[in-house]
Amino acid sequence: MKYPFHIIARKKISDFLNAFLAKFSRNKNLPTSLNNKEIETIVIIRPNYRIGNLIFLTPFINELQKYFPHAKIDIIVGLKLAGNILEPMPNVNRIIDIPRKMLLHPLALLSYIKQTRKTTYDLAINMSGPSTSAQIVTSLLKANNKVSFQGAKKLWTKLTHLQVRGQKHYNHMGLESLEFLRFFQIPFPNETPTLDIKLTQEEKEIAKKDFTTLFHNHNISSNKKVIAIFRNARFDKKISDNWWNEWFEALINLDNEITVIDILSPDIPKKLNSNVLKYSNKNLRVLGAFFTLCDLFISADTGPMHLAVASQAKVLALFNKTDIATYGALGTNNTTIDIEDLSAQDVAKITLKKLSNQCDPLRKI
């Protein structure tokens, strides 16, 4: 995937700064495991604003709940709206959002410091390793234990426990958070986990009401096959509207009893064409519950795709740049295909097979 120049430049500057500061670090020969009996309050540091990266925390949170059912977990994120996906999950106490580009907003940073230092945690987990913002946050927090994995010799914040990153147990980024189970000496799950935001019954009921109202307002039978699509994605992962229209026409020619719902967002404010329905919801958990009511959710490699997976919807993910084994749709019910050498008509046929539970994925996670 190609990144814009400003992102590449910012990353290089950040890497240089972290590497320089790491030269003065004393994080050597630190313990690699915790005393689990001393852990009751936990803060997870993941100062990121992307939906997918925050949903990738769910396997770890769900495993912690099994072993620490009474622990209270705070999560520090880069965007409260995205972080709210995690707030109703078991053990999660609160979501704290840090100011974006914190060094450029000193007043917001001071307010954040004052807020976070009111609590002394038993454990602070830096999930983002050498990330500059993650290291700043880790340094500012009060915690009896601070842990991280060694990140390419660029860690400079003071830690109490450190593990050198060796062989990963999981290749998929959605399961990377489970590597932190090593600090607790907790075994990895026997079965491969998936993403799961633990939707509540209330959220499911709200989504069901929206779903029913949408079909009622358009006089469409809810017995028809329903596909939800999301057309946005970052940078060159995005699939063009021309491609989506070709796919839609080919799909309807194959089966005109299919209803397609276009999921809109601030970046995609208008629906694909006059023949599709539209739906949006700022409450991302209700949006995920809405996906589960559809027979299939389709998108490129993007946050809402992982939201659909974590909501237990049936997913067909369309990849064109990123690696399927690393970022594809987790779960045995979901399929990820590489569309680089496929036409929109080819994908329409695959879509129809997936609807009929007969899809043979080109590559499945």
Secondary structure as GFF3:
##gff-version 3
##sequence-region A 1 365
A	DSSP	alpha_helix	5	22	.	.	.	ID=ss1
A	DSSP	three_ten_helix	36	38	.	.	.	ID=ss2
A	DSSP	beta_strand	41	45	.	.	.	ID=ss3
A	DSSP	alpha_helix	51	55	.	.	.	ID=ss4
A	DSSP	alpha_helix	58	67	.	.	.	ID=ss5
A	DSSP	beta_strand	72	77	.	.	.	ID=ss6
A	DSSP	alpha_helix	80	83	.	.	.	ID=ss7
A	DSSP	beta_strand	92	97	.	.	.	ID=ss8
A	DSSP	three_ten_helix	102	104	.	.	.	ID=ss9
A	DSSP	alpha_helix	106	116	.	.	.	ID=ss10
A	DSSP	beta_strand	120	121	.	.	.	ID=ss11
A	DSSP	beta_strand	123	126	.	.	.	ID=ss12
A	DSSP	alpha_helix	132	140	.	.	.	ID=ss13
A	DSSP	beta_strand	142	143	.	.	.	ID=ss14
A	DSSP	beta_strand	146	150	.	.	.	ID=ss15
A	DSSP	beta_strand	161	164	.	.	.	ID=ss16
A	DSSP	three_ten_helix	173	184	.	.	.	ID=ss17
A	DSSP	alpha_helix	201	217	.	.	.	ID=ss18
A	DSSP	beta_strand	225	230	.	.	.	ID=ss19
A	DSSP	three_ten_helix	235	237	.	.	.	ID=ss20
A	DSSP	alpha_helix	241	254	.	.	.	ID=ss21
A	DSSP	beta_strand	258	263	.	.	.	ID=ss22
A	DSSP	beta_strand	277	279	.	.	.	ID=ss23
A	DSSP	alpha_helix	284	293	.	.	.	ID=ss24
A	DSSP	beta_strand	296	299	.	.	.	ID=ss25
A	DSSP	alpha_helix	303	310	.	.	.	ID=ss26
A	DSSP	beta_strand	315	319	.	.	.	ID=ss27
A	DSSP	alpha_helix	324	327	.	.	.	ID=ss28
A	DSSP	beta_strand	335	338	.	.	.	ID=ss29
A	DSSP	alpha_helix	344	355	.	.	.	ID=ss30
###
